[in-house]
Amino acid sequence: MLYLITGVSGSGKSEYAENLAVRLSSGAPLYYAATMEPYGAEGQARIARHHKLRAGKGFRTIECYRNIARIVDEIGREQCCDAVILLECMSNLLANEMFAAESAAARTDMSGAASDMSGAASHAARQKDNRAWCGGQQPESQETDGISSRLLSEICCILRQCKHLIIVTNDIFSDGIVYMPETQAYMRELGRLNRQLADMAGEAVEVVYGIPMRIPAGNAISHEKNDAME
């Protein structure tokens, strides 16, 4: 079964997702698929905090920044059948995929809507944004559509072969700031992925101030400002 957990930064969604995974496992193999690349002091601090949260809960960590279908091979197909996998998080994974080819020099964290992206991805987005504002070409929608389709295909592949898959994603759509074109493209794509994952999920939960709020089937999961961005 697929579970989707969302919330703003600092909402408590990670802790909720981890505790859910532990409850669902009932002694079965428990895996944490980490998608955040360790760039920058803030990124390192965030990773350390998540390590502390998971301590003693029985997770085996798999570092997987791109091409997440390999998670099944790392676990082993036979053992994967009984496994509970927590993937955290979709926003970092999408950023890694969209900006993987960009320069990794002078990586710093970007504030605002992209604060949940890794330092590497946020720096790459900023580089592309600068080119876009200076007349550079924006990415073709077919390119981002292809990334989303592949990610969904990989998620379906994992889901078919494990007992439970829990995906953490982020609500980065509520600050009301108008971002540069490349960041807007990233936000639109994350919003689409969130909606598609919510449709696929057996259960979708938004965590608000540490309180889980179940999202009824058929309701949009994200609060993206489509009219402003499209």
N, C-alpha and C positions, 0 to 999 in steps of 0.2 A: 504494500500500500504506500502511496505517496502522501506525505505531509508537507505543507508549505507554511513556513513561519516568516512573518514580516514585521516590520516596525522601524521607527526612526533610530538613529544612532543613540545608544545609551538607554534604550527602552527596556532592556532585560530579555530581548528575544533570544540571545545566545544561551543564556542560562536556562530559559524555558525549553529550548530545543534540546539541550544536553540532557536535562532531566527527563524529557519525553523519551529520548532515545534509550536511556537507562531503564525506564519503566517498560518499554516495548521489548527490550532484549530478553528479560527474564533469564539471564545467564547465557544467552546466545552470543556469538561473536559480535563485538561492537567496534565500529570503525569511524574515525573522524577524517574526512577528506578536506584538507586545508588548502584553500585556493589563493590565499594572500601571500604575495611575494614579499620577502623581508627587506624592504628598502626604506631607508631613512630612520631617524630616531623615533618618530611617532609610530611608524609601522612596526618597528621592533618592540616598542612598548605595548602596542595593541596585541601583538602575537604573544608576548610574555603574559599579558593579562588573561588571554584565552587559555594558555597552558595552565595557569593557576586555577582557573575555573574548572578545567577538566581533570585536575589532579585527583587520583583516587577513585575515579568513576569507571575505570576499566576500558577506556578507549585505546585503540591502537591508531596512531596517526599516520596518514598517508599524505605526503606533500604532492599536490596535483594542481599545477597552475594552468595547464592547458590539456586538451585531449583527454577528457575525463573518462572515456570508455576503458582506458587501461586500468582503472580501479579494479575491475572484475578480475583481470589477469593477476594483479598484485595480490588480491585476496586469495585467489584460486577459485575456480568455478564451482567445485564441489562444496567448499566451505561457504561460499557466497550465498548459497541457497537459504541458509539459516541466519544470515547476517543482517544486522541493523546498521545502516550507513547514514551518517550525518554529514552533509555537504555544506560547508560554510566558506564563502557565501556566493550567491549568484552574481551580485554586483561586481565583486572582484574578478570572478571568472570571466564575465563578459568583457570587462575592461582589459584583462590580459589578452583575450582573443582579438579584440578590436585594435589594440595598440601594440601588439607584440613586436612588430617590425621597427618601432621607433627607437631613437637613440636612448641609451640608458644613462647618459652622462648627467651629472648635476641633478640627481633625483631629489625632489622635495614634495611635500604634501600640498594638495590644493584644498582651499577652504570651500565652504558652501556646499552645493549639491553633490560634488564629487568627493566629499570628505571620507566616504567609505570605500573609495577606490584605493588600490595600493599606490605607494609613492611612484613606482615606475610607470604605471598606467596613467596616473594623473599628470605626471610630467609630460608624457607623450601626448596626452590630450591637449595640454596647454601649448605644446609646440605646434601641433596641427591647427589649433585655433588661431594662433598668430599668423600662420600661412593663409588661413581662410580669410581673415580680416584684411590681409594684404593682397588679396586677389587670387590666392591659391585655390586649387580645386578641392571641393568637398568630396567625401567618399560617396561612391555610387550606392543607391539604396539596395541594389542587387547584391552588393558585397556584404552589407550588414544583414540582409535577409538570409544570405547563405550561411553566415555565422550562426544566426539564431536557429535556423533549420537544423544545422549540424549539432548544436548544443542540445536541442530537443530530442534529436535522434539518439544522441549518446545517453541522455537521461533515460529515455525509454529502454535502451539496451541494459542499463544498470538495473532499472526497476523490474524488468522481466526476470532478472537473475538473483535478486536479493529478497529477503523477507519484508523489510521496510526500508524506504528511502525518505529521509527528512532533509528538506532543502531550506536553508535560511536565505532570505533576500532582504533588500532594504527599501524603505520608503524615503526617497530623496527628492520628492516632487512637491514639497509643501512650503518651501521657503520664499516663494514669490519672486525670486531673482531671475532676471533674463541673462542666460549664459551665452557664451560664444558658440558658433555653429557646431564645432566638433563635440563639445560637451552636450549640446542639445540633441545631437544625433545619438549619442550614447544613452541619454536619458529616455529618448523615445523608444530605443531598442530594449532597454531594460523594462520599461513599462509594458511593451508587447509581450516580452518573455514572462513577466509576472502574471499577466492576464491568462496566457496560455497554460502556465503551470497551475494557476488556480482552477482552471477548467479541468485539468487532468487530476487534480488532487482529490483524495478521499476526504481530506480535512485540511482547511486553510484557517490559520489563526493570525490575528494581528495582536501584538503585545504592546500595551499602552501603559506606561509607568509601572511595568512589571506585572500588569494584569492581562491575562490572555482573553481576547475577545474573538469568538469563533465567527468566521465570515460565512453567511448563508450561501448555499450553492447558487450560482448565477449572478452574484454581485461582483462588481469590479474590485480588484484588490488594491490597485494603486490609485493615488490621488493626483496623477500627472496633469499638468496644464496643457492639454492637447491643443486647445485653440491658440494659446500663446506661442507654442513651439512649432506648429505646423503651418 
